[in-house]
Amino acid sequence: MKKGGIAAYISFNSPVILGLTFLSLGVLLVNYITKGFLNLVLAIRYTSFLDPLMYIRLFTHVIAHQDLSHFTGNFLLILAVGPMIEEKYGGKNLLIMIGITSAITGLVNVIFFRNVMLIGASGLVFMLILLASFTNISSRKIPLTFLLVDILYIGNEIISGISTSDNISQISHIIGGLCGATFGFFMHKDKFRKKA
């Protein structure tokens, strides 16, 4: 009989994505136990630019979720797309991109939507989706998949933002997608320069 048990058959293949997933799941459980208090602590909202906690919340709002459905909706996509991104660009780069996207979505919320509390990783979901569409990029050519994802995704978010009044932050989705597109172009800038 081989030693190692089940651990011999399971690979911790994506430390950043799995770490984010387990951290967010832990936050969800603690938030449930505290009857929503933890989300109040982690959610980004305008308090004062002199409040140091507001700057911490620029990063913590992405690990807080309203309920299991909200968490599952985000992390099914993150777990599907994220490991490919982490393998291609490395864990350190992915962590930096997650941090930048979190901070930008948080800042936009604080500046333009001062009365709105923002939680959830949906901005990260769309950052990963747009970034994933760059994986098959060739020299000086924009992938058709990227253009289609852009058109369908941004078009849907604009229409949803105009036509519905819900608790979903379409602006976070759009900002996440724009961050993903920017990171994709930045990571592949040499390929765009290769051919005149």
N, C-alpha and C positions, 0 to 999 in steps of 0.2 A: 504494500500500500504506500502511495506517495505521500510525502510530508507536505504540509502547507494548506491542506484542505481547500476551501472555496477560494482563498486568496491566490492560489496557483492558477486559477482560471479567470480572474478578474483583473483588468489593467486599469490603473489610475491614470488614464490616458490624457487628461486635459486638466491639469491642476488649477489653473485660473478659473476656468468655467465651472468645474466641480466645486471649487472653493466658494465661488459666488453663489452657486446653487444651494449648497449646504448652509452657508451663512444666512441667506435669505429665508430658507426653510426654518432655521432656528429662530430668526426674528419673527416670522409668522406665528410660530408656536408660542413664543413669549408674549407677543402682542395679544394673542387669543387669551392667554392666562391672565394678562393684566387688563383685559377688557378694553383694548384699544389705546392704552396709555403709551406703549412703546412707539406706536406710529406717530403720536403727537410729538414725541421727542425727536424722531428721525426725519419727519417730513420737512421739506423745504418750504418756507414761507417768509414773507418779509417781517422782520422784527425791527432791526436797526442795523445800519452798516457798521456800527460800533460794537455790535453783539458778536463775540467770537463764535458762539454756537451756530450762528447763521452760516458761517464759512465751513464749518464741519458738516452741516446739513446739505451743503452743495454736493457732497459725496454719499451721505447716508440715505438720502431719499430713494435711491435705486434698490436698496435691499429691503425696503418696507412695502408690503402689499396689503390690500384691503381684506382679502379673504383667499381661500384655497383656489377658487376659480380664477381670480386675478393672477395669483402666483403661477398656477398651472398654465394659463394662457401665454404668459411671458416665457416661462422656462422650458416649455416643450419646444419652442422655436430656438431659444438660446442653446439648449442641449443638442438640438439637431444641427445648427449652423456653427456654433461657437468652436467646437473641437477642430473643425477644418481650418478655421481662421487662426486658432492658436498654433496649430501645427505649421501653417504656412508662414506666419509672421513672428512666431515666438511668444512665449508667455509674458515676457517683460513688455514688449511692444503692445500686446493686447491689453495689459493692465494700464498702460499709459493712455491708450485710446478709450478705455472704459472711464478712466478718471477725467479726461478732457471732455468727453461727451456728457458725463454726469454733471460736471461743473457748468458747462455751457447751458444745458437745459435748466439747471437750477437757477443760474443767473438771469436767464430770460424770464423765468417765472417770477423771480423776485422783482425785476425791473418793470415788467409789463403787466403782471397779474398779481398785484400786491395782496389782494384779498383771497387768493386761492392757495390751498395747501396741495403740494404735489408729492405723490409717492408712486413707486413702481418702476420697473425696468424696461418699459416699452420703448423708451428712447434708445436703449442699448440694443433691443431686438432689431429695430430698424437700422441702426448703425451696422450691425452684423450682417443683415440681409443685403444692404447696399455694398458693403465691403466684400461680401462673398461673390457678388456678381463680377468682381475684378479678377477672380482666381485664374481664369483662362485668357487673360489679356495677352495680345501679341503686339509686336512693335508698331507704334503709332496708329493703332486701330482701337476704337472703343467697341467693346463687346455689345452685340445686339441685345443680349440678355440684360446688360446693365441699363440700356435705354428703355427696354420694355418694363423692367422693374421700376425704374424712375417714373415713367409715364403712368403706369397703373397705380403705383403706390402713392406718389405725391398727388396725382389727380384725385384718387379716392379720399385722401386725407383732407384736401381742400373742400371737396364736395361734402364730406361728413362734417367738417367744421362749420360750413355755411348752413347746411340743411338740418342738422340735429342739435339738440341741446341735451347733452349728457355729461357724465362725469369723466369722460375720456379726454385727455389732453392731446388733441391732434397736433398742436404746436410742438410738443415734445417728440412726437413721431417724426414730424418734418425735420426738426433740428437733428434728431438722431440720424435720419437718412442723409442729410446734408453733411454731417460729420463723417459718416461712412464713406460717402462719395469723395470727400476731401482726402480722407486717409488713403483711400484706394488710389487716387491720382498721385498722391505724395509717395506712396510705397512703390509705385510703378513709373515714376517720372523718367527714369533712365530708358525704359522701353519706348516711351513716347518720343524721346530724342534720338533714337538710334537711326531712323531713316528720315531723310530729308523729304 
